[in-house]
Amino acid sequence: MTDPIEMKYKINMDLKRYERAILELSKGNDEQIERAYNLTKQHNLYHYALKVFQNNQKVSTKIREALGDYLMGQKNYDTAGLIFESCGQFDKAFQAFKV
């Protein structure tokens, strides 16, 4: 029998409904959650993923760090610094505020 999470994920991906795909994967095992994280980064859906994973501190911290890295690439240093600070990445926050 096929995993219902995988079925819903594949349907949403085929329909390019990436937010729904992240939501479905968030209900799964560690491998599926990692795929949700990668999909978040690929489609810059950080704010949505933070809502989905708000009760999972480990994943939300990882997403916030990736968001900070994204913002650094966008030259949005002040916001990146605040995001890094919120997830305990103080060295990265210092570097962002220093720029």
C-alpha angles and dihedrals in degrees: 000000000000121000108255091217090056092047093052091043092053093047092050092047091050088052091045091240094144097168091056090047090054090048092052093047090049088068093057142078127294093276092052091047089052089053089051088053092050091047089051091055094042093055099029093241095147098135093049092047091050089058092048094048098037091121094048106076095185094055096039090053090052091049092049091052090050089048089052090051090049092050091050088055088051090052091243091136102162094052091043089053092053091048092050090049091052092057097043097255094135097162090055091044090053091050091049093051091045094059 
